[in-house]
Amino acid sequence: MGPLACHRGKGGQARPEPGPVRWLRPALWLSLLAALLLSAAGSAQETAARGAARREANLLRVNNRPTVLMWARGLPDAADLDTYLAAGFNTAYLLVADPSDDGLAAAGALASAAEAKGLFVVMAVTPAAVQDSTGAQMSPDPRSDDYAAAVNTLTGKLAKRFGPSDHPKLLGWSVEGVPPNGFPWSDTGFRTYLRDWYGGSIADLNRSWGSDYAAWTDITAGGANDLDSTRPAGVGRARVDLAYYRQQSYADALDLWAKSLRAADPGRLVFASALPDYRSIISVPGSYDGMILNTYPAVAEQDWLTHNVHAVDIARRANQFAAVPTFLVNSSSDANQLANWMNEALLHGATGLALSDWSAVKQSDALQAMVKQTADAIATTHLFPVRPFARFAIFYEPIAGGATRNGRGLYGYLDGLTPTEPTTLFAVTRLGTKYGQMDVLAESSLGQVDLQQYGAIFAPMAFYLTDDAQVALHDFVLRGGALVVDAGVGMYQGDGTINSTPPVLTELLGMRYSELAESDQPSEYGSLGEKGQAAEPGIAVPVGPGEAGLTLDPDVAKFADILGQFLSRPDVRKYLGADFVGENGPGFRVRGLGTGFAVYAPTFLYTNWNSGDPYFDEFHQRILSWRRDVEVIEPEGVWPAVGVAVFSDWSIAVVSPNGNSAIVDAYGAKNQMYQVPLGAMRLGNPQEEQRVELLFPGEPLAVAVPVPIYLRVQDAGALVTASVSRYEAKGIELMVHGNGAEANVSASGVQVNGGDATSVEIEIRTGAYPIARGSLHHVTIQEGPRLRPREMDAMPNPDTGALVIQAAMRAARVTIVPAPESGQ
């Protein structure tokens, strides 16, 4: 095929990805039910036109229903189908390894048998299926005409053999034919990439690298590594080019498959599969619908607690892709551990759950029971799959850094460079944070995702930033975001050294300032130091606007000043490593700009700094709290022992693998009530603060769902504790305890006792419980078994259409049902 068909392009601009489904922040909590109804109605015709399955953001819709696909690899034959189905699986994941007519006939027979049992089917094409004219297996090579022809021949044969009329439940294709662990990178391929990138000019390459190559044939991957080994931090443009060659050639091979499958079999889903590490996941091009992950603890990081659940966040890529993690099991696997892995994956937005070995599941009654229990819960609650709505993101480039496994980088294509970065950042955030969970952004995401949904973006080791990416980050800060970057940010567009930045970033980070942060430490530091301690001389902390016409928000200026002084303390900086720019150069910077701020660290921030240092937690708590929606109050800590997530419908979920109860504040809820399983909630005087406090029991996975009920405390300074025990079309049941009630939150549930008489207003808007204009509703307020209930009939407000109940309550059970006369 000659030069790479897809490349970054001369001038440093990234190639455009196909347009994604963008998920924008909902404007109001009050729009929940209307948005859900519109979403369901608006997609029906499109679904019928495109086939049985389609992707919508990170969700998969099958016959227009959001569906969690569940399968186990290695289903051998039709004899196992009844047992497989009884275990709770809804999908057969079948391998295509033999492209002969007999091989395809056997695969087709098993697919037909699975479909006859009601199972969906995903067909996975293995490397062995790609063969040349002699029947020999071919290695993936996007530059080879022969390889492209073999792929096109195979996909055409598959599409013909597995047509929609013969296999209506075949949802899509899984591409295992481009294995990351065996990808054939070579010096020849590297040179071809560089010729394309530098327009055939070796003089341009020499100027970029600071080299003196006489001929292209002199260039090797080893030479690029050697050339940069003496540069600051061992990084220059030569090694970044090497990393991009590895990423791009792998992505191009995947893209070839996706385009071939879509041309041969339009309408079906296409997955990139068997992905064992994070650098491969982030490299999957936008031509795919989703990814099937094999980030086993035995292959990636040894995370047996969550099974490397952050791979789901990396694969979702801010809800641009569907993600299906595969969990490593054997016949002796702990079923409770598997349940925790599945719970964590669902919380993080997985749209499928896969197990590595059907034979192991078949031998274990406990594993089968756990899968069945999970499948039944998903089917009955209709809570999953979901779209996570994160308030912070990690901008992740697979260039340098990260842990290694068997000498191969898990995060970056430059094996072995800075093994703790970005590993440390992903490790502490993988369960979530006190302020919710994370999204992960690729470079292409900066132009495809609404960045204003985030309060903060962390960009560790972001060496390559196009002009468009720099402008996007500048705009993000200007409009109120918090950006954290470290050494080497934009260095490729700078002068190619780790301590250089291009003009847009120089302006954003305030590099042209030389003010010194020499002021008394404010009392806000608390235990972090003694009042009166000065910042270290020579550390520049600019807080002024960068250009005329930009107004710096006073609150941002104050926050930036305090954070800057915190970072510049000698006892903080000693944990962060030496500055790359020398003793007299700019150090840590916190710059307020518009309504946001940027933090720059002239070191690899996570190389020596981790959560073992209290300053690490303090710093991240300040950043993560920016624009927060939720906050975990208990258990305490920035990285709590429970995972909490906000979803696009503003439901809030908690995973508690150890049975810990949790208390979570939701901001901006405007006194809206949640239905909390076995839990309760506290609501304060609306004039004091617009938040609610959710009390979760120690359920392994609990989801609090907002309902169109609003409880307002009328007595100044009062706090009520309430719960929604029933919300359905036939009626509503609430418990309301007045000010002073005691709540005991435990693993078994939330027990509320007592309460003083407190005036409250309950407003109910139409939803699952319908409230039609002019309808009549019977309200019962029962204060205790020995007290006579208060009963009344009520009609909705003719102007608002909402039913409003006002009463003083101590510990009251409130029920609302349609009055007989209403005909509901």
Order of alpha helices (4+ residues) and beta strands (2+ residues): alpha-alpha-beta-beta-beta-beta-alpha-beta-alpha-beta-alpha-beta-alpha-alpha-alpha-alpha-beta-alpha-beta-alpha-beta-alpha-beta-alpha-alpha-beta-beta-beta-alpha-beta-beta-alpha-beta-alpha-alpha-alpha-beta-beta-alpha-beta-beta-beta-beta-beta-beta-beta-beta-beta-beta-beta-beta-beta-beta-beta-beta-beta
